[in-house]
Amino acid sequence: MGYSFSKADGNDRYFGVRAFNSSQLNQWLLAPKALHYLRSVSTTTAPELEFDFFFYTDTAEKAEQLAAALRQLHYTVHTGPVPGKSNLFSITGCTPPLRSDDEIVAQWTTRMCELGYEFDCEFDGWGTGIVL
């Protein structure tokens, strides 16, 4: 996870296949741990949560292409340059409420990783609001 400032895997992609494989595995392993932690500190047992998501890429065009695909899923999406980072763009937003069980979140996380890779963007993770 994190920023990839050089061209990945020695080609013209921002986010290459090796980085994708590593990132997807990390995201897949972290999702159930994050959900367990959220459940342990939350006073709510909401069966559905809105998930905030974060992606990065190296061109505004790639950011907008991913944003368009996410909007087709009815997600709220924002794109823009990352302050202080030349040639780095963020794609952030929020899902409609999703079931917050481990299997659904793992499937969603995998899909976000794959969608990011499809548009040469790195899925940097997710978060959600909880009630403490």
Phi, psi and omega in degrees: 000169178106193184274140174245098187276344178249163178297127186283146173058022175070022177232195185270007177279146172287318188233096186278177187295321179295316178296320178300311181301316179295314181296316181297318178298314179300315180296318181295321179286327183282331186305308181294327177295318179295317178297318178300315179298314180302318179294326183286335182253355185266147175264000179251151176241038182304128179286343179231144178224152169272131181254127172276143181228159186219127176229158173224151174204180187254000176220151177295326180297314178297320179299316181291326178294316177295318180302319179297318179295321179291324177295329176295338176272005181070032175268148170278129187224141175228142176232158176172167177292148176277122182304132177078002181237107179290141179059036174226128184235142179253151174232113182231161177171198186215144177273162164292171179303133177238150174301135187258034175271161187304315184295314181296316181293322177297317178296317180296317180298316177301316180297321179294319176300313181294319179295318176302312180299320180304324182256015179059047177231144179268123173284115185263359175129186183218166174209174178204154176283138176232158177260119180264000000 
